[in-house]
Amino acid sequence: MASRTKKAQVSVYLEPDVKDLLAHYSAQRDQSMSLIAQAAIASFLSPDTAERQEAALARRLGQIDRRLARLERDLGISTEAFATFIRFWLATTPALPEPVAQAARAKLSERYAAYTSALGRRLAKGPQLRQEIVEDVGGAENDGASRS
């Protein structure tokens, strides 16, 4: 029969709040403070702890990388859409005669204020345009599939 080695006693100094947490945790689990402290120290010193932390960090970085890629894609789509709109608008809108242009300039700040107010309201509560586009495209694809 293998002889069991005797556990060594170690004195540890803990902050009062940490000691209270340990006592509370051990009372909840109906385990000794010594057993809980031993498990915590073993977990802290185990070599796979670093590997688990590294794997968790790698997963989190992967998620962040995918989100950044989506943001970059969305920004590219927005930029292209805005540039296409501006080109179309400039190509199709004739220049105004001078008396009409002066009246339009006078109305400009009022119309711009209304635009920024409407944009603020839309951003604050409504679904974003990119979400509506995905829903519209997804709905059109489903309609086409059901007709086939």
Disulfide bonds with the S-S distance in Angstrom:
none
